[in-house]
Amino acid sequence: MNWEFVLFKKEDGIGTITLNRPDSMNALGGGMRQEILAAMEVAAADSEVKVIVITGAGKAFCAGGDVKEFVSGGTRAEANLPIDQRPTRDKIILLIQATGKPVIASVNGAAAGGGCNLALACDMRIASDRARFGQVFVRRGLHPDWGGIWFLPRLVGYAKAAELIFSGEVIDAQEALRIGLVNKVVPHEELSKATKEFAMKFMKSAPIPVSLAKKGLQNFSRIDLAQALDQERLAQSLCWNTEDREEGMRSFVEKRDPVFKGK
C-alpha cells in the first residue's frame, strides 16, 4: 500500500503501522486519520497478521491534532461533523477495540492529546524511556477526544485521570509505568527489538480464545460477577468446539508446541 502519511509492514505475523509525519511529530493532519483507518482495516482483515503494532517515525509517537493546520484552516475539525456521523478518529478507535487481534502501542516519544489517547486505545503499551504522555487538550481550549475519557480512568483510576485531564500535565515514561498507563518501559535504543519480543509472546496463543478474552476484558467494568461467569461459560463452549482446542490438548499430551490455525 502506498500511503503518504502511514507506513505498513508485515513481518513474522506482526503488522506494524507507523505514523510517518516525523517533521510534524506525526501530528494528525492532512489525510493521516484516513490512512491510519485504512491501514488498520488491512491489518485487521489479513489472516497472516496475528498482532498489530502502532508506532511513530522519528522522535515522536504522535503529537495529536495538527494545531498549525487548525489555525490556518488547512484541516477541518472533525468536532464540527453532525452528531450522527462518526468521525474518522472514532472509527479508528472502535476498530482497534473490535478486532480480535492484540494491538500494541510502541511509544517511541511524545504522545500528546489525540496521540496519547490513540496509544491508550490499544490493548497494551510498551514505551521508550524517552516517551512522554499528556492529556494536553485543556491547554488548547479543547475537551479530550479519541476515547480519552473512557480509557484513561480504566487504566489509572478516576482521581488520577481527573488530575491528568484537568491539568494537561505531561508525564514521563517512568511515571506512566508507575500509575499503570504502560506495561513496560525499555531503553530507547531497544524499543524496536523489545516491541517485537513483546508481540511474539502472543503469537503462540490460540487466536479464538484471545479474541473472546479481549471482548470479555472490555466488558469488565460493565458487568457483575454472575454476568462475567456466564460470558466465560459461553466463550469456553465456543472454544471447546474448535480445532485449536483439540490441537492445544493434543500437543500438551505429545509434549510439543501447538500449531494453531484459528479454526
N, C-alpha and C positions, 0 to 999 in steps of 0.2 A: 504493500500500500504506500502510495506516495502522498503523504500529508505534509503540509507546510510547517505546522507547529507541534507535531507529535511524531515520535518515532515508535515503531513496534517491532520487537524481536521475539522470536520463538526459539527456545533452546532447552533441551533436556526436559521438556514438558512444562517449562515455565514461560509464560507470556509476559514480557516486560513492556510496559507503556512508559515512555519517557517524555515528559513535558519539555519542549525544545524551543523556548524563547529565552536563552540564557542572558542576552543583553538587557532583558526586561525583568530579570529574576523570575522568569516563567510566569509572569502575570497573565491573568485570564483574559487577554484581549484578542482582537482580531477574530479569527474563526476557531480559536483554541477549544472553546467549550464543545463546539460541534465535532471537532476532531477527537477529543477525549471520548465523547459518546460513541463515535464510530469505532474507535479502537477497542473500547470496552465491549461493544457488540460483537466484534470479530473474535476477541479473546473468549468471551462467554460462549460463543457458538462453536468454537473449534474443539473437537473431541480430543485432540492431541494435547491441548493445554489443560493441565491439571491444577496449576496455581497461577494466579495473576499478581504481578508486582507493578506498583506505580511509583515512579521516582522522577527526579528532575535533572536536567542537564546544567552543568556549570555549578555556581556557588549556592544556588537556592533550590529548594523543593518547589515552592510556589508562593509568590507574594500576594496572592488573592487577586481581586479585581484590578484592572489597569486604570488607576486613578487618572493618569495623564489623558487617556482616551476618553474617560468620562467627562473630564473638564473641557476637553477640546470638542466634545460631541462626536468623536470618532466611533464610539461604541454606544449603542442604545442600552440603557439599563433594563435588565430583564424584570426588575421590580415593577415596571410600568405595563407589563403584559396583563391582559384580562385575567380575573381570578380563576376562570375555568380553563385556562390554557397553561399547561405545565411548562415552565422554563427549562432550558436545556440542562441547567445545573441540577434541577430536581430529577430529571431523567437519569443523569449520571449516578446520583446517589442511590436512587431506587434500584438501578441495575446492579450496582455493587452489592446491595443487600439481597437482591433477588437471585443472583447467580449462586448456584450451589457450590461454586469453587471458592477455596480460601483466597482472599485478596489481602495483600500485604503492602503497606506503605513503607517504602525505603526512603527515609527522610534525610537527605544529604545536606540540608542547610536550612535557611529561613522558611518557615511555614506560617504564613500570616493570613488572617481573615479567612476568605473562602479557601485558600490553600491549606490552612490549618484544619478546617473542617472537612476538606477532601481527605486528608490523612485520617481524621477521626472516623470517617465513614467506612474505612477499611476494617477488616476483621482484626488485624494486628498491625503494629508499628515497630519497625527497627530503625534506630536513629544514629546518625553520626554524632560524635561528641561536639561537632560544630553546629548541630541543629538548634533552632530556636522556634518557639511556638507562641503565637499571640492571637488573642481574640480582639483585634485592633479596631473593630467596627465603630465603637463609640468615639474613637478619636477622629473618625471621619464623618461623624454625624449620622451613622448608619446602625441598623439592627443586624444581628448575626443572620447569616443565611447558610446555604449548603448543609443544613441539618444541625448546625452547632448547638442550638438549644435542646435538641433531642439527644445527641451523642455525648456531649461533654458531661452533664450531670450523671449519666450512667457509668461513666468511666471514673470520675473523681469525686462524685457526691455533689449534692445541691450547693452547700455552702462554698466549696472551693470553686465550683463552676460560676456561682454568682460573683465571687471575688474577681475571677479572671475576666468575665464578660463585662461587669460593671466598670472595671478599671482600665481594660485594654492593655494590661501588663503583659510584657513579653518575658517568657521564662526560658531558661537554658535546658539542655538535654538532661542533665542530671536531676534537675528539679522535676522535669516531666516524668522521669523514671520513678522518682520518689513518690509522686502523687498518683501513679498508675496510668499516666497518659500514654506511655510507650512500654513495650515489652522488654526492650533491650537497647543498650547504648554501647557502641563499639567505636574504636578509633576511626577517624575519618578515612584514612587510607585503606582500611579493611572493610569498609561498608559494602562494597560490591560483592566481595567474597563471602562476607558474613550473611548477606541477604540471600545469596544462593544456598548456602548451607542451611539457613533457617527455612527457606522454601522447600528444600529437599526433604525435610522432616515429614512433610505432609504427602510427599509423592508415594510413600509406601502404604498409605492408608486407602481403604476401600472408599471410593468416591460417593457411593449412595448413602451410607450412614453419615459421612462427613456433611453432605448436603442437608440431610434431615436434621442433624445436630445443629447446624448453623441456623436453620429456621427455628428450632427449639430455643436456642440461646437468645435469639432476637425477641422471643416472647417472654423471657424470664420475669420481667417486671410487670407483665400484664395478666398473668395467670396465677392461680393459687396452687398449692401443692397437689391437690386432687386432680386438677386440670393438667398439671405437669406429668403426673403419673399416667393419666390417660393418653397424653401425647406421646410419652415414651413407649407405651404399650403398642400404640398404632405404628410408630416408627419401627419398633422391633419386629412387628409382624410383617411389615413391608420388606425389611432386610432379610428375614428368615427365608423368604421365597426367592432369593436371588442366587445366581450362580456364584457371586462373590462370597456369599456366606458359606457355601459348600467348599469353595476353594480355600477360604480362610481357615476353616476347621480341618480340612484335609492336609493343608500344608503344615499345620501345627503337629498333627499326628506323624507326618512324614519328616518332620524336623527340617523344613526348608522354608525359604521366603515365599510368601504368597505372590501370585501374579493376578492382580485384579483387572477386570475388564469393564467395570461399571455396568454390569448386567446382573 
